[in-house]
Amino acid sequence: MNRTNQSTIIKEAINSYLDNGVTDKQDIYTKVVDELGVPRPTVRRVARDLRTELLQKIQILQSDMPKTSVASEETE
């Protein structure tokens, strides 16, 4: 299994556990390692990459938000 394909499969597995309500990070890592038979450091690396990608998407979406409405909502 090449690295890109393996990363995609691991990301899908992580997202699947998150969608199913698993909230403990270590529990997710353990389940992915058991399910896919990949090394734990690989799962941690892919999880870090996934976090980075999601944070970048969030920042892009937040950049379009008008700052005045955010400030007015915070003061309410």
N, C-alpha and C positions, 0 to 999 in steps of 0.2 A: 504494500500500500504506500503510495507516494505521500509526501508531507502535506501537500495541498488537499488531497482527497481525505487524508487522515484528519486534518484540522477541521474540514467541513463536517465530517461525521461526528467528531467530538463536540463541535459547536451545536450541532443538531441535538445531540444527546443531552448536553447541558441545558439547552432551551427547553427540551421536552420535560426534564425534571423540574425546571422553574415553572413551566406552564401547569404542571401537576401539583404545584403547591409546596414543593420541597424548598425550604428556606435556609437550611444549614449548609454552608459552603463545603465543609469537610465531608458531610453526608453525600452531597452531590459528587464530589471528587471520587469518593469510595465507590459509589454506584456506577459511575462511568468507567472507572478502572476495572471493576468486576464484570461489567457488561461487555466492554470492548476489548479487554485484555491489553490495554496500552499502559505504559509506565505512568505513575502518578506525576512526575515532573512534566511530562508531556501534557497531561490534562491541565496542570496549573499554568503552563505557558499559553495554551490555547485559551483558557479562561481569561488570562490577562489580556490577550489579543482581543477577545470578545468584549471585555470591559472597555478597552480603548476605543474600539469601533463604535460601541453604543454611546460612549461619552461624546465622541466627535459628532455623531448624528444629533444628539441632544443639543449640543452647542450650536449646530447649524439651525435647528428648529427654533431655539431660543433667540438667535440673532435677529429673527424677523419680528419678534415681539416688540411692540412699541413700549419704550421705557416708561412713559408717563402712566400708562394703565397699570403696569406692574407696581409702580410706586404708589399709586392711589389705592390699589387693592391691599397693599401692605399696611397702609395707615388706617384702614377701616377696622 
